[in-house]
Amino acid sequence: MSTVAQKQLPLRPAGPATVERLLRWYDTERRDLPWRTAEGDRPDAYRIWLSEIMLQQTTVKAVTPYFHAFLRRWPTVKKLASADLDEVLAAWAGLGYYTRARNLHKCAATIAADYNGRFPRTEKELLKLPGIGPYTAAAIAAIAFGARTAPVDGNIERVVCRLFALQLPLPAAKPEVKRFAETLVPASRPGDFAQALMDLGATVCTPKRPSCLTCPLQPDCHASAKGIAAELPRRAPKAERPNRYGHAFVALREDGQVLLRRRPDAGLLGGMLEVPSTDWKPAMLAVGTARRTAPLDAEWWPVPGSVIHTFTHFRLELCVYLAVVPLEASPNLWAEPDRCRWIPRRKLDAEAVPSLMRKVIAHALKWKDA
């Protein structure tokens, strides 16, 4: 048989030997992450849950300082449950996807009230908690409690697609990926196995230019054998993000305080503080129409340029107006004054102001101070 023919022989199926090689690799190459306990120590469900919620749609680098700050301020789930929601939202500001912060607080309160501050140990019970979906429930159950289950995040998805050379594009392939992942979960060390797959995807089996020659799973990897590892997982074409437009009004009082308004609890950026603005629409309002929605009577100056911010499902462009107003200025009725507050510029960092609104304020003040 020729050498070429030998290389084309079917690979042995991934199984216990594959898992053993991966765990040996993990024992020497595991990432040092602040939510992980030292080898041999009992995992902390609170730290695992907190990190998993923060890591949704966010990188390890971005999450790490927030994780440390939350632990310093609220070292247990009961402490977090007793915190004021506005404090939690302010501490979360900058991480984005603010529904996570609201659900984080609600989940902590549920655990404190209904479970005496202890996390339930099963996926079924964990799934009943606010903000915990299938992946997070499986991750907590496996890592914190040793449940034999397969959490599948983006890193694990990629590793499994390549290991088994799964060709169906995502997201349609997700159930298939889950089934294949479950075939590998060992009875012993399921939490380490899940974290090993995460680490492998983050450091070796990366989205671009995977390091197949250094991968412990390479002997069993069907995508590597076929030379298509970098092409997987396949993804269905993404729909183009629609554009939305709006006008934002930065009112700066003579004593240096900025007018902010609390957004409704439901919906995008729920419960956070915003610069009063028009609704965000598919088409830009006429300037005259927009100015009639200003939060108070003042001489509004258009700030050159615009602020652009990309959300998961749409791209937003805001025209910004600035006004310097006297101390006695107060919001008008259509600005909903009961939801408005004057906040000193120097204290904005301590408030629940999302990154979009920080960009709007910075854009306006940069022009004023120029």
N, C-alpha and C positions, 0 to 999 in steps of 0.2 A: 504493500500500500504506500502511495506517495506521501510526502510530508504534507502537501496541501490537503490531501484527503483525510489525513490524520487530524488536522486542525479543524476539519468540518464535522468530525464525529460529534454526536449529541453530548452535551455536558451532563454530568450527573445532577439530579435534582437537588435544589437547596434543601437542607435538612439539619439534623443535629450537629453534624460536623461544621456546617456553615455557621451555626449559632455559636458553637464553641470557639471558632476562630475569631468571630466578632467580639466575644466577651474577653478573650485574651488580649485582643487589640485595645479594647476599652480600658482594661486594667492598667495599661501603661500609657495610653494616649488621651484619656478622658480630659475634657476641659475643666478648668477650675472656675466654677460659676458660684456666685454668692448664695444662691438658693439651694445648692447641693451640700449635703452633710459629708463629713469625712468618711472614708471607707470604714465600715464596721459600725458606724453610728446609726441610730434610728432616724429615718427621714422625718422631716417636720411638714405635716400636711398644710399648715398655714403658709409657710414659705413657698411650698410648691404651688399651691393655689394662687397666691399673690403673684408669683412670677409668671405663671401661665396666663393669667388674665392680662397682665401688662404686656406680655410678649405677642399677643394677638395683633397682627399687622404692624409689628414694631420690632426693631433690631435689638440684639443683646446689648450693644454699645449704648443705645439710647435709653434702654430700660434700667441699666445698672444703677445710675445715680438715684433714680426715682425709687427703686427697690430699697436701697439703703436708707433713703429719707423716710419712707413709709415705716420701715422696721424701727427706726429710731423713735419715731413719733407714736406709732401704734404697734408695739411688739407682739401683741396677741390679737386673735380675732375678736375677743370681747372688748379690748380697748378700741379697736376699729369700729365695732358696732356702736359704742357709746359716743363716738365722735359726731360732730355736727356735719351734715352733708356739705354745707358750703366750705368747710375746712378741707374735706376730702377732695372736692372739686378744685379748690385752689391748689392743693398739693399735686393734683393730677395735671394741671394746666401745662400744655406743651406736649403731652403724650398723644393727644388726639383721640378720636373715637370715644367721645365723652359718655356715651351710654354705658361703656364698660365701668366707668367710675361710679355711676349711679347704681348699677347692678352690683358692683363690688360692695358698696355700703349696704345695700339691701340684703345681699347674701350674708354678710357678716352679722347683720341683725337677726336674720333667720336662724343662723347657726347658734348664736348666743341664746336666743329665746327658746328654740325648739329642740336643740341638741346639746344644751348646757355647755356651749363653747367648744364642742368636739365635732370634727368633721365626720359625716357618715362614711362608712368603709366600702360601700358597694357602688357600682356604676348606677344602678337603678335609683338608689337614694340620692346620689350626687346630682343626677339629672333633674331632680325636683327643685334644685336650688336656683335662685335667680342668676342669670348670666353664665350658667355652666351648661355647655353643649356636649355633644358626644365625645369630641376629642378631649376636652378638658376633664370630663368625668373619667374617661379611660386613663388619662395621664395621672391624675391624682390617685385613682384606684391602684394602678400598677406601681407607681413610684413610691407612694406613701404607705400602701397597705399590701403590696405584693400580690395583687390580683392578677390572674393569668388573662390579660386582655391586651389588645393592640391599639394604642393611640396612634393616629396617623396625622402628622402635621405635614407641612410642605417638604421638609427634609426627608422624612420617612417615605412620603409619597414618591419622591424622586428615586430614592434607593430601591424601593420595591419595584417600580416601573422598569428600572434598568436591570435589576437582578433577574427578573422573569421576562424581560423584553416585552412588556405589555404595550401594545400598539394603539389601543383605543385612546383617542384624545380625551384629556381632562376638559371639563369636569365629569363627563359621562363615565369615565373609567373609575371614579372614586369607589363605588361598591366593589368592583373587581380588585382594586388595590387593597381594600380592607380585608377581603377574603384571603388573598395571598399572604398578607401580613400576619393574619391570625394563624396560618399554618406553621409559622416559624416560632411563635411565642413559646419559650421553654417553661416547664413547670417550676424550675428553679431560677431565681434572679430575673423575673419578668420586668421589674422596674429598671434594672441595669441594662437589660436588653433593649428596652425602649429608648433609654438615654444614649445607648451605644449607637443605635440607628440615627438618632438626632445628631450626634456628634460626627458620625461618618458623613452624613449629608452636608453638614456645615463646613467640614474641613477637608474632605477627600472627594466625596461624590458630589462635587459642587455643580451648580447649574451650567457653567461654562468651563471647558477644559478640565473635566474630571481626571483625577490622578489615579488612573486605573492600575498602573504598575505598582503602586504602594498600597493598594486597597486589599484588606484581608478577605474580601468577598470575591475578588477577581477570579479565582479558580472556578467558581460556580456561576459567574455572571454571564447571562446569555447575551445581553446587549454589548458587553465588552467583546465577547467572542465574535459577534456579528459586525463589530466595528461601528455600532450606532449609538454608543452610550451618550455622546454629546447631543444626539438628536431627541433623546427621551427625557422626560415625558413629553409626548405630543400634546398640543393644546388647541382647542377650537379657537378660531379667530375671535378676538374681542371686539365687541361693539364700540364704536367711537364714542367718547364721552361727549354729551351735549354741553352747550354753553349756557350759562345763566348770567344775568346782569343785575346790578342794583346800584343804589346811591347810599353812601354812609355819611353821617353828620357828626363831626368831632367838635363838641362844644367845650371850650376851655374857659373857665371862669377866671376872673382877674386875680384870684388868690392861688391859682395854679391847680385847681381841681377840675377833673374831667367828668362829664356826664356819661354814665353808663346805665344800661337797662338790662334787667334780668329776662332772659328768654323763657318761653313756656317750658314746663318740665318735660312735656312730650315732644318728640321730634329731634331733628338735628341740633347738636350743641345744647341739648335740653338742660335748663337750669343754670347755664353759664351766663356770664355778663357780656353784653355786646355794646358796641357803639350803635346808637339808634340808627336804623337804616330802613330803606324801603324793602318790600318783598323782593325776592330774587326770582326774576322772570326770564323766559326765553329771549325776550327782546328788551333793549334798553328803553326806559321811560324818557319822554321828552324832558328837557331840563326844567321847564316851567312846572310841569306836573310833579316832578321829583321834589322841587324846592317847596312845594305846598305841603309836603309831608314832613318837613323839618321839625325837630322835636321842640323848638322854641323860636320865638320871634327874634331875629338877629340879622346882621349883615353877613351872609354866608359867601365865602370866597372859594371858588373851585381850586383844588390843589392840582398842580400839573401832574400828568401821568395818571396811572391807575394802580390798584392793587389786584393782583391775580393770585388765586388760591385754588389748588386742585383737591377736590374731595374724591372719594372712591367712585362715585357715580356721575359726577359732573365737574366742569371747570367753571369757576366763578370769577367774574371781573367786576370790581367795584370802583365807581367814581367817588372821590372823597371831597367833602366840603368842610371848611374850617371856619369857626366863628369864635372871637374872644368876647365874652359877655360879662356884664356887671354882676356883683355879688347877689343882687336881688333877683336875678333871672331865675325863672322856674319853668319846668316843662309844661307844654300845653296839653290839652285833654287827649288828642289823638296820639300823643307819645306815651300814654298810659302812665301818668306820674307816680302812681302807687308802685310801679315796678322800677322806677328810676332812682339812681343814687349819684351824688357827687363824691368822687373819690380823688384824694390827692395823688398827683403824678408819682410821687416818691413811694406810694404804697401800692401801686398797681401790681407789682410782682407778687404780693401776698394775696391777691384776689383771684377769683375763678374766672380769669380772662383767657379765652382760647387763643391759640397762636395766630389765627386769622385776624382777630381784633387787635392783637398786639401789633401786627403788621400795619393795620389801618392807622392806629394811633401814632406809630413811629413815622409813617409816611407823612401824616399831617404835621407833626411837630418838627420834623426835619425841614419841611418847607417854611414853617413859621420861624424857626431859629436860624435859617440860612442868612 
